[in-house]
Amino acid sequence: MTTWESLYARRASRMRASEIRELLKLLDQPDVINFAGGIPDQALFPAEAFKAAYQEILAGPDAGRALQYGMSEGSARLRNWIVNHMRRLGVECGPENILVTSGSQQGLDYIGKLFLTEGDTALVQWPTYLGALQAFNAYEPGYDRLDPGANRPAEDYAAIAREKGGRIKFAYLSPDFANPTGLTVDLAERQRLLALAGELSCAVIEDSPYEALRYDGEPLPPMLALDCEASGGINNARTLYCGSFSKSLSPGLRLGWICASADVISRLVLIKQASDLNSPVLNQEAMARVAENVFEAHTAKTNAVYKSRRDAMLAALERHMPAGVSWTRPEGGMFIWMTLPKGMDAATLLETSIETARVAFVPGRAFHPDGTGANTLRLSFSCNDYQKIEEGISRLGRLITETVTSKL
Ligand SMILES: Cc1ncc(COP(=O)(O)O)c(C=O)c1O
C-alpha cells in the first residue's frame, strides 16, 4: 500500500479541513438553528435575472463564444462593469487593472503564489478570515499580527520578519464588515495602515467581498482609492483590491476580481493561465448582464432584509445574553463576533450547544493564526428569519447562562 504521507509536498502538512466546512454539514439537519455558515440567503438570489441572461446568451449569435475558452484576464463586458463599479467607489482604473477570478478566494491564492516565498511574513489582522490563512498557508509564510491599535513601529514588524528568515510581503485585511468580526476599519486607521505599508515597502491586500452590504453609516473609500490619491494613480498604488459577486449576486457562479496596478495584474494573468486558463465565459457573460441590469436595485432589496436580521440578532443578544458576554455591532456584512467570559471555551460550548440547544456557530480559535481566541465565536445572521434568530439566540443565551453559573 502506498504511504501517501511520504509522497506529499511539505506544504500539504499545513493544509487542514476548515472547521466551517465541517460545520456546513449541519445545514442538512432541519432542527439545528444554524448561525455558523457565512453564506448569503439563497432565497434572495436574483434567479429570474440570471435565467433571462443565460437565455439571451444561449439563444443569441454569441452562444458559441460564450461556450468557448476565453481570455485569462476575463471577459471584456464583465471587466467593463467592474471598472465602472470601482470608479463609483473612487478608484480610477481601466480594464488593464482588472483580473476576473473564480471568486475572491482564487484571488487570495494567486496573491499568495505571487508574493510569498517560504519564510516570508504576511501581516494579518487577528482574528482574520480563515480562507485567507488557508490560501496563504500553502506558500509557507510566517504571520505577524497587524495590530493597528498597538502603535508598533515599522521597524518592530520588520525585525520579527527578518528573524523568520524573510521579509514582510504584504498586509492582508478586510476593512469593510470583516469576516469574522463584522468590524469596519475607519478612515484614519486606513490612512495609518497605508503609511505603515509604505514604511515597510510592502503591498496591501484589501479583501472586500462585503463592501456592497452596508446597512447604515457612511460608506468609506476603499484603501485602494486612498492609495491611488496619495501615490498619483492606480499604477503606482501598493494596494490590491479583491472584490466579489458572491455576497451580492451569487456565490455559485464563482466570480470575483482583483483590481491593482497593471504591472501586478499582468503577473497575475500568467498565474491564472497556468492555473485554469480562464473563469467560465458563460458565467461571466451572464454575470455582466445581471450586474448591469439589477446590481443596485437587488443589493438595496437584499440589504433591507439583512439589516432587519442584523437588528433582530442584536436585539435578541441584548435580551438573552448574561453579563460578561460582549459582541460587535456591525454596520453591514453578515457577522457578529462574540466574546465569552475568560476561561470559557467556545469549541466546548459548541459541542453542548449542538447536542442540547441545537444551535450552531463557529468557535473563534480557528480565525487566530496563533491559536488564541478560545473564548470567542462567530454568529452569522444572514440566513435566518426573525423567529429563528430570536429562538436560536434565546436558546444560546440560556446555555451560556447555565455554563457561566455552573462555573461559579
Ligand atoms: C473575507 C472573505 N474573503 C473572501 C471570501 C471568498 O469569497 P468568494 O471566493 O466567494 O468570492 C470570503 C467568503 O466567505 C470572505 O469572507
The ligand as an SDF file (V2000), in Angstrom:
LIG
                    3D

 16 16  0  0  0  0  0  0  0  0999 V2000
  -13.3090   37.9410    3.7930 C   0  0  0  0  0  0  0  0  0  0  0  0
  -13.5940   36.9740    2.6910 C   0  0  0  0  0  0  0  0  0  0  0  0
  -12.7950   36.9500    1.6210 N   0  0  0  0  0  0  0  0  0  0  0  0
  -13.0120   36.1180    0.6020 C   0  0  0  0  0  0  0  0  0  0  0  0
  -14.0630   35.2230    0.6050 C   0  0  0  0  0  0  0  0  0  0  0  0
  -14.2450   34.3020   -0.5590 C   0  0  0  0  0  0  0  0  0  0  0  0
  -15.3210   34.6790   -1.2950 O   0  0  0  0  0  0  0  0  0  0  0  0
  -15.5650   34.2170   -2.8050 P   0  0  0  0  0  0  0  0  0  0  0  0
  -14.4230   33.3530   -3.2130 O   0  0  0  0  0  0  0  0  0  0  0  0
  -16.8550   33.5130   -2.8060 O   0  0  0  0  0  0  0  0  0  0  0  0
  -15.5860   35.4930   -3.5790 O   0  0  0  0  0  0  0  0  0  0  0  0
  -14.9270   35.1950    1.7110 C   0  0  0  0  0  0  0  0  0  0  0  0
  -16.0360   34.2220    1.7570 C   0  0  0  0  0  0  0  0  0  0  0  0
  -16.6740   33.9980    2.7240 O   0  0  0  0  0  0  0  0  0  0  0  0
  -14.6930   36.1030    2.7650 C   0  0  0  0  0  0  0  0  0  0  0  0
  -15.4760   36.1180    3.8470 O   0  0  0  0  0  0  0  0  0  0  0  0
  1  2  1  0
  2  3  1  0
  2 15  2  0
  3  4  2  0
  4  5  1  0
  5  6  1  0
  5 12  2  0
  6  7  1  0
  7  8  1  0
  8  9  2  0
  8 10  1  0
  8 11  1  0
 12 13  1  0
 12 15  1  0
 13 14  2  0
 15 16  1  0
M  END
$$$$
